[in-house]
Amino acid sequence: MLLGLALVGGCGEADPGRVDLGPGAGLGDLTVRWRIETLQGEPSTCTRAGAERVEVNAAGQVRSRACEPIGEVTFDMLTPGPYPVSLRLLDGQGEARASFNGTAEVQGFVVTELEHTFRVENTGADRGDLVVRWTVDDEPASSACAVVSGGEVTVSAQPGSIEENVEASAACAAGRVEFEDLRTGSYIMRGILEIFGDDTPSVSQRTVRVERNQEAQLDLDFSVLTDDPATLHSRWTVDGQPPATGCAARNVEDVRVRVQRLSLGTGNFVTVSTSSTACPEGRLDTEGLPTSRGIFRVIYDLLDTSLLEDVVVSSTVADDVRLRPAETTTVTVDFPFVD
């Protein structure tokens, strides 16, 4: 598609509607634009199209740029007349994934635009997208961030993710960040909300799975103003059996519950509460737990207390436990045994 943008002018006083192209009066410019789409006409990316560079040839000049899904190059100060124009979408070996040949009619005092859409089949790379959204104290970020003096939110993948070099930041009120062309697999995504005038940020963390050619969605909530204590209600089975049966079959007596909170300073989890009860009880309530601005995990230990020192027979960990103010969070686990 060719678009001529007329630039009007004349002799005498300068016309405020005219753009001066410089000393080469009568010459024109040519801007070549492109975008990449799938064969179905949907927006695509360079990675999915298998492209690394875009090459544009016009007016005897070749411009080669790192691939962008939407981009442009401009050729300045051209003599009016027809110019052959070619575009090539190149892969890592310099082979064309797609190409286009056309003609642009450049006129004096006119910026001529040529636009082309590359329709390219996906390479089948195992990639997907991820959108992370957040709220603050369960309220929309657009309104709540101003109330809590929220600054920037940084969302990043944590160790244990399929790909760890993943990070993006945005203003708290934006309420979202987007990641494109991620490797498919499981991600542990941690969000950190900086609070103006407060050295303690709010942290939220959850796990999400990115699937091929799909957009995964992840919601985080940052607790800032609310700090009412929470209750953890733990339930368990032993080797897939009810506690009364499983505890007796494995000859174990007690279950210990350790609630741990992540320390951003050290990157380690610190125990904030330890409690225990008889294994056959099958449940335990842990009350008065802190809730504000934290990432929690719970470690469950199955104990043999018949000796002088407690012996851990089996353990299981519940990650990404969210403790909500003035609410009870229920976690159910099983103690596995390997015979």
N, C-alpha and C positions, 0 to 999 in steps of 0.2 A: 504494500500500500504506500503510495507516494502522497505526501502532504506538502503543499507549498504555502509558506507563511510570508505573505507579501509585506514588504517594508516600504512605506510610502515616503517620498521626499521630493524636493525640487531645488531650484536655484534660489539664491538670496538667503534670507534668514533661515536658521535651523528649524526644521519641523520637529516639534516635540514627539510626534508619533513615529519618527524615523530612527532606526538603529544604524549608527555609522559603522560600517565594516572596516574602517581604517583606510590606509593609503591606497589600497587596491580597489578603489571605487569601481563598481560595476561587477565585481567578483561575487561569488556566492559560497555558501557553506553546505556541506552534506552531512547529515547525522543519520547513522545506521543503527537501528535498534533491533533487539531480538528478545524472545522469551522462549522458555522450554516447557512443553506440555507433554502429557502422555498421549498415546494413540486415541484415547477417549476424550481428549480435550481438557483434561484436568491439569492444574499446575503441577509441575514436577521439579526435580532437583538435578544438579549436575551428577551427583553420586548415582542416583537411580537411572539417569540416562547414560551412565558409563562415560562421561565426558570430563576432561581436565582443562581444555583450553577452547577458546573461540577465536577463529581467524577470519578477519575481514579484509578483502582485497578490493580497492577502489582507487581510481585516479592514479594508477601506477604505484600505489603505496599499499603495503601489507601491514596490518596491525594485528598482533597476536596478544590476547589477554587471558588471564586465568579465568576459568569458566565461572560464570554467574548465571543463575536461572533467569534473571532479567538484567539486561545490560545495554550499553550503547558505546559507540565511538564516533568521533566527529572529524571530518576532513575539512580544513579551513582554506579560504582564499582560492577557490577554484574558478577557472575560466568557465563562463556559461557554455552549456552544451551537454550532450548525452554521455554518461559514464557507465560502463559495465561494472556491476557490483556482484561480488561472490562472498558467501558466508559458509564457513565449515565448522562443524562441531566435532572436535578431535578427542580421541581417547588417549590413554597414557602412552601408546606406541605411535601416535601421530596419525592414526587411521581415522577416516571420517565416519562418525556415527550418523551424521545427517549433513546435507549441504543445500545451498540455494544459489541460483544465478538469476540476476535480473538487471534492469537498467534504470538509472536515475537521471532525470532531466534537470540539470542544475541551471538556475537562472541568476542573473545579476540582482543584487539586493534582495535575494530570497534565500531563506534557510529551507532547504529541501530535506524532508524526512522520509526514510525508507524503513519500513517495519516488516519483520518476518518472524513467524512462529515455527520453531522446530517441533515437530510431532515425532517423538522417539519412544520406542518400546522400552519398558523397564528392563534393566539387565538381570533382574532376579536376585539382586544382592539382598542378603538377609538384613534389612534395615527397616526401621520404623520411627515414628515420631512420638513425642511425649509432651503433654501440656500439664503443667503443675499450677494449680490454683490454690489460693489460701484465703482464710477468714481470720478474724481476730476476735477472740472470745465468742466465737460462733456468730459474729456479725460480719456483714459485707466489708471487705477491705476499703472500698471507696469511701465509706463513711467512718468506719471504726479507726482507721489509721490516724486520722487527725485527732481523735479523742485521746489516744494513747501516746501521741507524739512519735508515731512510728516512722523510722527512717528508711533504710534500704533493706531489702530482703535478698539474701543470697541462698540459692538452692544448688546443692552439689551432690554428686554420687559418692558414696562412702565405700571403704574397703569391703570386699565381698560382692560388689556389683560386677556385672559382666564387663563393664567398661568404666574405669574410674576417673578418667580425665574429662569429666563432664561438669560444667559449672555455668551458671547464669545469674545475673542480678537485675533487679528492677526496683523502682520505688514501691514502698509498701502499698500505696493507694492503687497501683496498677492491678494488683490482685492476681497476677499470673506471669509466668515465663514459659517459653516454648523451646523445645529441643528438637532438632531435625536430624534425620539420618543416623540414629543411634543403632548400634548393634542390637539384634534381638536377644532377649534374655531378661534376667531379673536384675533390678536396680534397687539399692537402698538409698533413698533420696532424703537428704537432710536440709531443712530450711532454717535459717537463722535470721531473726528480725532484730535489727538494732533499734534501741529506744533512745531518743534524744534525751540527754541529761541523766542517763542511767547506765551504769557500767555492766549491768547484767542483761544480756539479750534474752529474747524468748526463742525457744528451740522446738521444732516439730520434726518428726521423722517417721516415714512409712516406706513400705516396700511395694514396688509395682513391677509388672512384667510388660515389656515391649514386644509386640508381635510384628511379624513381617508385613510391610505395606499397610500398617494400621496406625491410628493415632490413639495412644494410651492416655488415660485421664487419671490424675492423682490429686486428691484434695488434702491440704494441710490446714491445721488450725493452730494459731498462736495464742497461748494463754498469757495475758498481761495483767489485767486489773483484778482478776479473780484468784484468790488464794485460799479459799475454804478447803479444809482437809477432805481427803477422799478415803474410801474404804475399798480394799481389795478382797474379793470373795474368791477363794481358791478351792477347786475341786480336783480330785485325781482318781485315776485307776492304776492298777499295777499289772503290767504285762497284758493289758487289754481286759483284765478281770475286775469286778467290783472290789473295792478296797478290803472288805471283810474277808473275801476269799483270797485275793492276791497277796495281801500282807501275810496271811498265815502260810500260804504256799511257799513264799520266799523267806519266811522266818525273819521278818523285819518288824520293827516296833514303832518308830517315830518318823514323821515328815517335818523337815525344816524348810521354812519359807524365807528367802532373803530378797528384799526389794532393793534394787540398786538404781542409782541415778547417775547419768553421764556427767562427768566433769569436763567442760570445754577447755579448761586450762591444761589438763594433763591428757585428755583424750581417753581416760580410763573411767570405768564405772565404780562408784563408791556406794557401799552399803548404807542405807538410811533406816532400815528396819529389819529385825530378825525375830522370828517367832516359830513355834513348833507345837505339834500336837500328836496324839497317837495315830498311827497310820490307819487303823480300821475306821477312824472317824470319817475319813473321806472328804473332809472339808475344813476350812479354817478362814476366819475373817480377820484381816489386819486393818486396824482403824487408825485414824489420825495421820494419814500419809500426806506429805506435801504435794502440791499439784502444779503450782505456777512455773511456767517457763522451763519445763524439764522433759528429758527423754528417759524412759524407765525400762528396765527389764526385771524379770523375776526368776530367781534360781530356786528350783525345788530339789531338795536332797532327801533321799530315802535312807534312813539311818538304822544301823544295828547298835543298840545301846547296851548290849549285854556285857561289853568289855569296859575297861576303865576309861577308855576314850571312845567317843562316838566314831563309828566307821561308816563312811559314805558307801552305800551299796549300789546306788544308781542315782543319776542326776538328769534333769531335763531343764531346758531354759525356754522361757517365753519372752521373745523379743518384741520391741515396739509396743509395749503396753502403755495405753493412754489412761492416765488417772484424771478423772474429771471432778471439778470442785463440787463438794456436797453430794456426790453420787457414788454408787457402788459399781465397780468394774469386776466382772466375773471372768476368770481364766480357768480353763479346764485342761489338764495335762495328763499324760500317761507315762509311767515309769517303765521303759523297755528293758528287757533282759536278753542277753545273748548267751545261749547255752553252748 
